[in-house]
Amino acid sequence: MDMQGSRPLGVTQQQAWEALNDPETLKRCLPGCDKFESTGEGQYTVTMAVKIGPVSAKFSGKVTLSDIQPPESYRLSFEGQGGVAGFGKGASSVSLAPTDTGCMLSYTVQAQVGGKIAQLGQRLIDGAAKSMADDFFKRFDAEMQRVHGAPPAAAEPAEEPKAGAVAGLMQKMGFGKKDKTEED
């Protein structure tokens, strides 16, 4: 399976880099992730529950970072075992580029699966992988907003408070605030 994409992020390149290298942030953002712990420089153990079609399994595995170019890019390799459900392994490249409103995250993934999961068919596997990626980015965006606030582009201009129905009726009847044009 091959997948690639890019996503605009409403945080700076440095903020995104720090989050993408923080095991706790990744644990919160990866769907079904129970454990994402550092075991050394650029090495992590991961446990996550995965459901693809009728097959559900708890995968245990490891993630290794390489070709690390802070705060721009890295490669990661991953492998996991899900018991009778099968296995998954592969590699991904992640890059961050600054933009006017934050940064752009681009990624490519090459993965292989085996066991029961492989018997489900490529279309189902690809759909589940895309869904997991979309879910990750929704959670990641929400986490970045929680930690760093709303992105500047998403900040809405302050609106004047709108009068309630009773206040509006009172103003029409001549009570309450008057426009400056009515004052002489």
Secondary structure as a PSIPRED ss2 file (coil, helix, strand):
# PSIPRED VFORMAT (PSIPRED V4.0)

   1 M C   1.000  0.000  0.000
   2 D E   0.000  0.000  1.000
   3 M E   0.000  0.000  1.000
   4 Q E   0.000  0.000  1.000
   5 G E   0.000  0.000  1.000
   6 S E   0.000  0.000  1.000
   7 R E   0.000  0.000  1.000
   8 P E   0.000  0.000  1.000
   9 L E   0.000  0.000  1.000
  10 G C   1.000  0.000  0.000
  11 V C   1.000  0.000  0.000
  12 T C   1.000  0.000  0.000
  13 Q H   0.000  1.000  0.000
  14 Q H   0.000  1.000  0.000
  15 Q H   0.000  1.000  0.000
  16 A H   0.000  1.000  0.000
  17 W H   0.000  1.000  0.000
  18 E H   0.000  1.000  0.000
  19 A H   0.000  1.000  0.000
  20 L H   0.000  1.000  0.000
  21 N C   1.000  0.000  0.000
  22 D C   1.000  0.000  0.000
  23 P H   0.000  1.000  0.000
  24 E H   0.000  1.000  0.000
  25 T H   0.000  1.000  0.000
  26 L H   0.000  1.000  0.000
  27 K H   0.000  1.000  0.000
  28 R H   0.000  1.000  0.000
  29 C H   0.000  1.000  0.000
  30 L C   1.000  0.000  0.000
  31 P C   1.000  0.000  0.000
  32 G C   1.000  0.000  0.000
  33 C E   0.000  0.000  1.000
  34 D E   0.000  0.000  1.000
  35 K E   0.000  0.000  1.000
  36 F E   0.000  0.000  1.000
  37 E E   0.000  0.000  1.000
  38 S E   0.000  0.000  1.000
  39 T E   0.000  0.000  1.000
  40 G E   0.000  0.000  1.000
  41 E C   1.000  0.000  0.000
  42 G C   1.000  0.000  0.000
  43 Q E   0.000  0.000  1.000
  44 Y E   0.000  0.000  1.000
  45 T E   0.000  0.000  1.000
  46 V E   0.000  0.000  1.000
  47 T E   0.000  0.000  1.000
  48 M E   0.000  0.000  1.000
  49 A E   0.000  0.000  1.000
  50 V E   0.000  0.000  1.000
  51 K E   0.000  0.000  1.000
  52 I E   0.000  0.000  1.000
  53 G C   1.000  0.000  0.000
  54 P C   1.000  0.000  0.000
  55 V E   0.000  0.000  1.000
  56 S E   0.000  0.000  1.000
  57 A E   0.000  0.000  1.000
  58 K E   0.000  0.000  1.000
  59 F E   0.000  0.000  1.000
  60 S E   0.000  0.000  1.000
  61 G E   0.000  0.000  1.000
  62 K E   0.000  0.000  1.000
  63 V E   0.000  0.000  1.000
  64 T E   0.000  0.000  1.000
  65 L E   0.000  0.000  1.000
  66 S E   0.000  0.000  1.000
  67 D E   0.000  0.000  1.000
  68 I E   0.000  0.000  1.000
  69 Q E   0.000  0.000  1.000
  70 P C   1.000  0.000  0.000
  71 P C   1.000  0.000  0.000
  72 E C   1.000  0.000  0.000
  73 S E   0.000  0.000  1.000
  74 Y E   0.000  0.000  1.000
  75 R E   0.000  0.000  1.000
  76 L E   0.000  0.000  1.000
  77 S E   0.000  0.000  1.000
  78 F E   0.000  0.000  1.000
  79 E E   0.000  0.000  1.000
  80 G E   0.000  0.000  1.000
  81 Q E   0.000  0.000  1.000
  82 G C   1.000  0.000  0.000
  83 G H   0.000  1.000  0.000
  84 V H   0.000  1.000  0.000
  85 A H   0.000  1.000  0.000
  86 G C   1.000  0.000  0.000
  87 F E   0.000  0.000  1.000
  88 G E   0.000  0.000  1.000
  89 K E   0.000  0.000  1.000
  90 G E   0.000  0.000  1.000
  91 A E   0.000  0.000  1.000
  92 S E   0.000  0.000  1.000
  93 S E   0.000  0.000  1.000
  94 V E   0.000  0.000  1.000
  95 S E   0.000  0.000  1.000
  96 L E   0.000  0.000  1.000
  97 A E   0.000  0.000  1.000
  98 P E   0.000  0.000  1.000
  99 T E   0.000  0.000  1.000
 100 D C   1.000  0.000  0.000
 101 T C   1.000  0.000  0.000
 102 G E   0.000  0.000  1.000
 103 C E   0.000  0.000  1.000
 104 M E   0.000  0.000  1.000
 105 L E   0.000  0.000  1.000
 106 S E   0.000  0.000  1.000
 107 Y E   0.000  0.000  1.000
 108 T E   0.000  0.000  1.000
 109 V E   0.000  0.000  1.000
 110 Q E   0.000  0.000  1.000
 111 A E   0.000  0.000  1.000
 112 Q E   0.000  0.000  1.000
 113 V E   0.000  0.000  1.000
 114 G E   0.000  0.000  1.000
 115 G H   0.000  1.000  0.000
 116 K H   0.000  1.000  0.000
 117 I H   0.000  1.000  0.000
 118 A H   0.000  1.000  0.000
 119 Q H   0.000  1.000  0.000
 120 L H   0.000  1.000  0.000
 121 G C   1.000  0.000  0.000
 122 Q H   0.000  1.000  0.000
 123 R H   0.000  1.000  0.000
 124 L H   0.000  1.000  0.000
 125 I H   0.000  1.000  0.000
 126 D H   0.000  1.000  0.000
 127 G H   0.000  1.000  0.000
 128 A H   0.000  1.000  0.000
 129 A H   0.000  1.000  0.000
 130 K H   0.000  1.000  0.000
 131 S H   0.000  1.000  0.000
 132 M H   0.000  1.000  0.000
 133 A H   0.000  1.000  0.000
 134 D H   0.000  1.000  0.000
 135 D H   0.000  1.000  0.000
 136 F H   0.000  1.000  0.000
 137 F H   0.000  1.000  0.000
 138 K H   0.000  1.000  0.000
 139 R H   0.000  1.000  0.000
 140 F H   0.000  1.000  0.000
 141 D H   0.000  1.000  0.000
 142 A H   0.000  1.000  0.000
 143 E H   0.000  1.000  0.000
 144 M H   0.000  1.000  0.000
 145 Q H   0.000  1.000  0.000
 146 R H   0.000  1.000  0.000
 147 V H   0.000  1.000  0.000
 148 H H   0.000  1.000  0.000
 149 G C   1.000  0.000  0.000
 150 A C   1.000  0.000  0.000
 151 P C   1.000  0.000  0.000
 152 P H   0.000  1.000  0.000
 153 A H   0.000  1.000  0.000
 154 A H   0.000  1.000  0.000
 155 A C   1.000  0.000  0.000
 156 E C   1.000  0.000  0.000
 157 P C   1.000  0.000  0.000
 158 A C   1.000  0.000  0.000
 159 E C   1.000  0.000  0.000
 160 E C   1.000  0.000  0.000
 161 P C   1.000  0.000  0.000
 162 K C   1.000  0.000  0.000
 163 A C   1.000  0.000  0.000
 164 G C   1.000  0.000  0.000
 165 A H   0.000  1.000  0.000
 166 V H   0.000  1.000  0.000
 167 A H   0.000  1.000  0.000
 168 G H   0.000  1.000  0.000
 169 L H   0.000  1.000  0.000
 170 M H   0.000  1.000  0.000
 171 Q H   0.000  1.000  0.000
 172 K H   0.000  1.000  0.000
 173 M C   1.000  0.000  0.000
 174 G C   1.000  0.000  0.000
 175 F C   1.000  0.000  0.000
 176 G C   1.000  0.000  0.000
 177 K C   1.000  0.000  0.000
 178 K C   1.000  0.000  0.000
 179 D C   1.000  0.000  0.000
 180 K C   1.000  0.000  0.000
 181 T C   1.000  0.000  0.000
 182 E C   1.000  0.000  0.000
 183 E C   1.000  0.000  0.000
 184 D C   1.000  0.000  0.000
